[in-house]
Amino acid sequence: MEFDEKELEEKKYTEAYSEEKLFDKIMKFAKKAGIKVIYLALLLYYTLQQPETPMKAKSVIIGALGYFIFPVDLIPDFIPVAGYTDDLTALMAALVMVAFYINEDTKKKARERLKVWFGSYDESDLSKIDEKMNTAEETEE
């Protein structure tokens, strides 16, 4: 079976994903990546855990989280400021694609985990993500 370049790229990111690798990366780089990137990753992670999330949406999520985990990406994570912008973009694109499956319980779990890792945070930091999600959900309906 022959894969085209895009399929090979997707396969690489899918294979990079595991729950253990995701949480290792978050624990090492949460402060550097920033609360928005981590919130997106958590929203996708908790949506992935829901049994009612369809396989197609789970595939999108695994690909995006795999990209986040993968050590070599478009903009290397060690580059100050810019290092996580490609991760943010990939996670946001996945979020928009699966927003319909993100429920209030998922949002609550993600925010509770943020409080554990970041302490208190400014809710307005996450409001743009929630707005984007709500817009995507309305488009689905």
C-alpha positions as CSV (number, residue, x, y, z in Angstrom):
1,M,0.0,0.0,0.0
2,E,1.4,3.3,-1.1
3,F,0.9,6.5,0.9
4,D,1.0,10.0,-0.5
5,E,3.1,12.7,1.3
6,K,0.0,14.1,3.2
7,E,-1.0,10.7,4.4
8,L,2.6,10.0,5.6
9,E,2.6,13.3,7.5
10,E,-0.8,12.5,9.2
11,K,0.4,9.0,10.0
12,K,3.5,10.5,11.7
13,Y,1.5,12.7,14.0
14,T,-1.1,10.0,14.7
15,E,1.7,7.6,15.8
16,A,3.3,10.4,17.9
17,Y,0.1,10.6,20.1
18,S,-0.3,8.8,23.4
19,E,-1.8,10.0,26.6
20,E,1.5,9.6,28.4
21,K,3.4,11.7,25.8
22,L,0.7,14.4,25.9
23,F,0.9,14.8,29.6
24,D,4.7,14.6,29.6
25,K,4.8,17.5,27.1
26,I,2.3,19.5,29.0
27,M,4.0,19.0,32.4
28,K,7.4,20.1,30.9
29,F,6.2,23.0,28.7
30,A,2.9,24.3,30.1
31,K,4.3,27.6,31.3
32,K,6.3,28.1,28.1
33,A,3.4,27.1,25.8
34,G,0.9,29.2,27.6
35,I,-2.6,28.8,28.9
36,K,-4.3,29.1,25.6
37,V,-2.3,26.2,24.0
38,I,-2.8,24.0,27.1
39,Y,-6.5,24.8,27.2
40,L,-6.9,23.8,23.6
41,A,-5.0,20.6,24.2
42,L,-7.1,19.7,27.2
43,L,-10.4,20.5,25.5
44,L,-9.4,18.1,22.7
45,Y,-8.1,15.5,25.1
46,Y,-11.3,15.4,27.2
47,T,-13.4,15.3,24.0
48,L,-11.3,12.4,22.8
49,Q,-12.2,10.5,26.0
50,Q,-15.9,10.8,25.5
51,P,-17.4,7.6,24.2
52,E,-20.0,9.5,22.1
53,T,-17.3,11.4,20.1
54,P,-17.4,9.8,16.6
55,M,-14.2,8.1,15.2
56,K,-13.8,10.8,12.5
57,A,-13.6,13.5,15.2
58,K,-11.3,11.4,17.3
59,S,-9.0,11.0,14.3
60,V,-8.8,14.7,13.9
61,I,-8.1,15.2,17.6
62,I,-5.4,12.5,17.7
63,G,-3.7,14.1,14.7
64,A,-3.7,17.5,16.3
65,L,-2.5,16.3,19.7
66,G,0.2,14.2,17.9
67,Y,1.4,17.3,16.1
68,F,1.5,19.1,19.5
69,I,3.6,16.3,21.0
70,F,5.8,15.7,17.9
71,P,9.3,17.1,18.7
72,V,10.0,18.5,15.2
73,D,7.3,20.7,13.8
74,L,6.9,23.7,11.5
75,I,8.2,26.1,14.0
76,P,10.4,24.5,16.6
77,D,9.0,24.9,20.1
78,F,12.3,26.2,21.6
79,I,12.1,29.4,19.5
80,P,10.9,32.1,21.9
81,V,7.4,33.5,21.4
82,A,6.9,31.9,18.0
83,G,7.7,28.3,19.0
84,Y,4.1,27.4,19.9
85,T,2.2,29.4,17.4
86,D,2.0,26.5,14.9
87,D,0.8,24.3,17.7
88,L,-1.8,26.8,18.7
89,T,-2.9,27.0,15.0
90,A,-3.1,23.2,14.6
91,L,-5.0,22.7,17.9
92,M,-7.4,25.6,17.0
93,A,-8.1,24.1,13.6
94,A,-8.9,20.8,15.2
95,L,-11.1,22.4,17.8
96,V,-13.1,24.2,15.1
97,M,-13.6,20.8,13.3
98,V,-14.8,19.0,16.5
99,A,-16.4,21.9,18.4
100,F,-19.9,20.3,18.1
101,Y,-18.7,17.5,20.3
102,I,-17.2,19.6,23.1
103,N,-19.7,19.8,25.9
104,E,-19.9,21.8,29.2
105,D,-18.5,18.9,31.2
106,T,-15.4,18.9,28.9
107,K,-14.9,22.6,29.3
108,K,-15.3,22.3,33.1
109,K,-12.7,19.5,33.3
110,A,-10.2,21.5,31.2
111,R,-10.6,24.6,33.3
112,E,-10.3,22.7,36.5
113,R,-7.0,21.1,35.3
114,L,-5.8,24.6,34.3
115,K,-6.4,25.8,37.8
116,V,-4.3,22.9,39.2
117,W,-1.4,23.6,36.8
118,F,-1.5,27.4,36.5
119,G,-3.3,28.5,39.7
120,S,-5.6,31.4,39.1
121,Y,-5.8,32.8,35.6
122,D,-7.6,35.5,33.7
123,E,-10.8,34.0,32.2
124,S,-10.5,36.5,29.4
125,D,-7.4,34.6,28.2
126,L,-9.8,31.8,27.2
127,S,-12.8,33.8,26.0
128,K,-11.6,34.0,22.4
129,I,-11.2,30.2,22.3
130,D,-14.7,29.7,23.7
131,E,-16.1,32.3,21.2
132,K,-14.5,30.5,18.3
133,M,-15.9,27.2,19.6
134,N,-19.4,28.6,19.9
135,T,-19.2,30.1,16.4
136,A,-18.1,26.7,15.0
137,E,-20.9,24.9,16.9
138,E,-23.5,27.3,15.5
139,T,-22.2,26.7,12.0
140,E,-22.6,22.9,12.5
141,E,-26.2,23.3,13.5
